[in-house]
Amino acid sequence: MRAFIFGFWLASTLIPGMAVAQQASFNDAGVTMGHWHLVSHDVAANKKIFVAMGGTPVTRGKAEGVRFPGARVNLNLDDEPPGKGGTVGSVINHVGFIVNNVQEQVAKWKAAGVPVLPGNNNRLDQAFVVTPDGVRVEILEDKSQAAPIQHEHVHFFVPEAEIPKMQAWYANIFGGKPGTRNNAPVVDVPGGQLRFAKADTPQAPTRGRVLDHIGFDVKDLPAMITKIEAAGTKLDEPYRKVEGAGVALTYITDPWGTRVELVQFGVK
């Protein structure tokens, strides 16, 4: 039932006339960033924050979300209870947006009641938004970008020895481009960047926390499932086609505890 409701909502939030739902073009592996999925303690409060930050609200029935260039932020997951624990302490320590001017955007957000914290060491090109239920969002600056705000990254924290393994896994499974940023390992996928940092101890799985999972939109889900299973990763639940909604989806969990949803639109 969860898969049906969520799939129907995804299909129903498309702008009329749009051929596809993903936020950025597919890479050569047929993958693009899709969404973060929260199980919010207060959906209305979180929606207000993300809309004030520049997102566009999308609603269908009980399902609430906010769309940004590059990714969607889904705020609830059917009738599941609120997540236990924020992002800090989990494999996904925080997520991030990039804006064209941090100080200008922060001023607007504070005026709208968004809870904003200063950047590290009071950096003027960085800030943090922490939702009331503990989702930590990093804000960085690129003055050259045209959009006021867009999705930028997901930041994983794992023990140091696991970082190269995790980078290689995401590059292989999702066709991302491995590289470095500020001498730290990353994997680039359309719509966002996956970043990897050292944690002193293994972090908690994302499942059941406020940020329950992240999602990728894929061009050919059956082919992706074949690739994933060949690499030794099992599905968390069977492939599901949502009849009448044009959506198919499934879930996996990466070897470090990140729950990942895979969604294909335009399924007949």
URDA-V939697 format. One record per residue. N is the residue number from 0. SS is DSSP state (H for helix, E for strand, C for the rest). Layout:
n->N ss->SS
n->N ss->SS
//
This chain:
n->0 ss->C
n->1 ss->H
n->2 ss->H
n->3 ss->H
n->4 ss->H
n->5 ss->H
n->6 ss->H
n->7 ss->H
n->8 ss->H
n->9 ss->H
n->10 ss->H
n->11 ss->H
n->12 ss->C
n->13 ss->C
n->14 ss->C
n->15 ss->C
n->16 ss->C
n->17 ss->C
n->18 ss->C
n->19 ss->C
n->20 ss->C
n->21 ss->C
n->22 ss->C
n->23 ss->C
n->24 ss->C
n->25 ss->C
n->26 ss->C
n->27 ss->C
n->28 ss->C
n->29 ss->C
n->30 ss->E
n->31 ss->E
n->32 ss->E
n->33 ss->E
n->34 ss->E
n->35 ss->E
n->36 ss->E
n->37 ss->E
n->38 ss->C
n->39 ss->C
n->40 ss->C
n->41 ss->C
n->42 ss->H
n->43 ss->H
n->44 ss->H
n->45 ss->H
n->46 ss->H
n->47 ss->H
n->48 ss->H
n->49 ss->H
n->50 ss->H
n->51 ss->H
n->52 ss->C
n->53 ss->C
n->54 ss->C
n->55 ss->E
n->56 ss->E
n->57 ss->E
n->58 ss->E
n->59 ss->E
n->60 ss->C
n->61 ss->C
n->62 ss->E
n->63 ss->E
n->64 ss->E
n->65 ss->E
n->66 ss->E
n->67 ss->E
n->68 ss->C
n->69 ss->C
n->70 ss->E
n->71 ss->E
n->72 ss->E
n->73 ss->E
n->74 ss->C
n->75 ss->C
n->76 ss->C
n->77 ss->C
n->78 ss->C
n->79 ss->C
n->80 ss->C
n->81 ss->C
n->82 ss->C
n->83 ss->C
n->84 ss->C
n->85 ss->C
n->86 ss->C
n->87 ss->C
n->88 ss->C
n->89 ss->E
n->90 ss->C
n->91 ss->E
n->92 ss->E
n->93 ss->E
n->94 ss->E
n->95 ss->E
n->96 ss->E
n->97 ss->E
n->98 ss->E
n->99 ss->C
n->100 ss->C
n->101 ss->H
n->102 ss->H
n->103 ss->H
n->104 ss->H
n->105 ss->H
n->106 ss->H
n->107 ss->H
n->108 ss->H
n->109 ss->H
n->110 ss->H
n->111 ss->C
n->112 ss->C
n->113 ss->C
n->114 ss->C
n->115 ss->E
n->116 ss->E
n->117 ss->E
n->118 ss->C
n->119 ss->H
n->120 ss->H
n->121 ss->H
n->122 ss->C
n->123 ss->C
n->124 ss->C
n->125 ss->E
n->126 ss->E
n->127 ss->E
n->128 ss->E
n->129 ss->E
n->130 ss->C
n->131 ss->C
n->132 ss->C
n->133 ss->C
n->134 ss->C
n->135 ss->E
n->136 ss->E
n->137 ss->E
n->138 ss->E
n->139 ss->E
n->140 ss->E
n->141 ss->C
n->142 ss->C
n->143 ss->C
n->144 ss->C
n->145 ss->C
n->146 ss->C
n->147 ss->C
n->148 ss->E
n->149 ss->E
n->150 ss->E
n->151 ss->E
n->152 ss->E
n->153 ss->E
n->154 ss->E
n->155 ss->E
n->156 ss->E
n->157 ss->E
n->158 ss->C
n->159 ss->H
n->160 ss->H
n->161 ss->H
n->162 ss->H
n->163 ss->H
n->164 ss->H
n->165 ss->H
n->166 ss->H
n->167 ss->H
n->168 ss->H
n->169 ss->H
n->170 ss->H
n->171 ss->H
n->172 ss->H
n->173 ss->H
n->174 ss->C
n->175 ss->C
n->176 ss->E
n->177 ss->E
n->178 ss->E
n->179 ss->E
n->180 ss->E
n->181 ss->C
n->182 ss->C
n->183 ss->E
n->184 ss->E
n->185 ss->E
n->186 ss->E
n->187 ss->E
n->188 ss->E
n->189 ss->C
n->190 ss->C
n->191 ss->E
n->192 ss->E
n->193 ss->E
n->194 ss->E
n->195 ss->E
n->196 ss->E
n->197 ss->E
n->198 ss->C
n->199 ss->C
n->200 ss->C
n->201 ss->C
n->202 ss->C
n->203 ss->E
n->204 ss->C
n->205 ss->C
n->206 ss->C
n->207 ss->C
n->208 ss->C
n->209 ss->C
n->210 ss->E
n->211 ss->E
n->212 ss->E
n->213 ss->E
n->214 ss->E
n->215 ss->E
n->216 ss->E
n->217 ss->E
n->218 ss->C
n->219 ss->C
n->220 ss->H
n->221 ss->H
n->222 ss->H
n->223 ss->H
n->224 ss->H
n->225 ss->H
n->226 ss->H
n->227 ss->H
n->228 ss->H
n->229 ss->H
n->230 ss->C
n->231 ss->C
n->232 ss->C
n->233 ss->C
n->234 ss->E
n->235 ss->C
n->236 ss->C
n->237 ss->C
n->238 ss->C
n->239 ss->E
n->240 ss->E
n->241 ss->E
n->242 ss->C
n->243 ss->C
n->244 ss->C
n->245 ss->C
n->246 ss->E
n->247 ss->E
n->248 ss->E
n->249 ss->E
n->250 ss->E
n->251 ss->E
n->252 ss->E
n->253 ss->C
n->254 ss->C
n->255 ss->C
n->256 ss->C
n->257 ss->C
n->258 ss->E
n->259 ss->E
n->260 ss->E
n->261 ss->E
n->262 ss->E
n->263 ss->E
n->264 ss->E
n->265 ss->C
n->266 ss->C
n->267 ss->C
//
